[in-house]
Amino acid sequence: MKQEPGQSCQAEACALQTCLSAHTYSPERCDAHLKQLYQCCSKLYQDRAENNGTEHVKGSNQESISTACPMPGVVERWLKNHP
């Protein structure tokens, strides 16, 4: 199913937010949701780069890709530090 622009990874972001709301004092219990979101965002950025022939999406273009994803550098760094 094709998602509307800006809605990619929205389900993962909502699941993370729900978990964080339920575990206000234990956010580490939501690490699996955070990892799922970042993996989704990483795949989104990789697919976008392959389709556009560019390495990374920078600047204001990021918002048009997904409102749920942090900037590509943040995603890459987090995934590198949390294998």
N, C-alpha and C positions, 0 to 999 in steps of 0.2 A: 504494500500500500504506500503510495507516494504521499509525503507529508507536505503541508503548506510551507513556503519559505519562512524561516524563523521558528518553526515548530519542531525541528529535529531534536531528538534527545529530550523532549519535553516530558515524556512519561518517566524517564529516569530521574530527571530533576524533581518532579512532583513526588516520586517515591522517596527521594532523599529528604525533601522538605517535610514530608509526613513523618518519617523516622526521626528527624531532628526535633520535631514538635513533641513527639511521644517520649523522647529521651533527652530532655533539656539538660539534665545534669550528667548525662553519660553519652556525649556525642560520639565517642569511640565505638559505640554499639552500631553506628551507622556507616562504618568504614566500607562495608560491602556495597552499600548503595552509592557511596561516593566513587568507589572504583568503577562501578557499572556506568555511572555518568561520564567519568573521564574516559573510559574505554570507548563509549559511544561517540564522544566528542572527537577523540583521536581518529576513529574510523571516518567520521564525517569530514574532518580536515584532510585526511589522506585521500579520500574519494574526491574531494573538491580539487585538491592539488593535481591528481591524476587527470581529471576531466578538463582542467584549465591549463595544464602544463606548467603550473607554478609550484614552488616549494611550499609556501605558506600563504595564508590569507592574512593580510595585515590591515590595521586601521579600521575605518568605518565599515568595510566590507564584512567584518566579523559579525556585526549585528544582523545583517541580512541572511547569514547562514543559519544561526540559531541563537535565540535569546536565552537558551538554557546553558550554553557553553561559555566557559572562561576563554580568554585569549589563548591561541595555540601554544605559546611559550609556557604558559602556566600549566596547561594540560600535559605537555611533554615533560616538564620538570617534575610534576607530581608523580606521573607514571614511572619515571626513572627512579625516583626516590622510594616508591612503594611497589616493588615488583610482585 
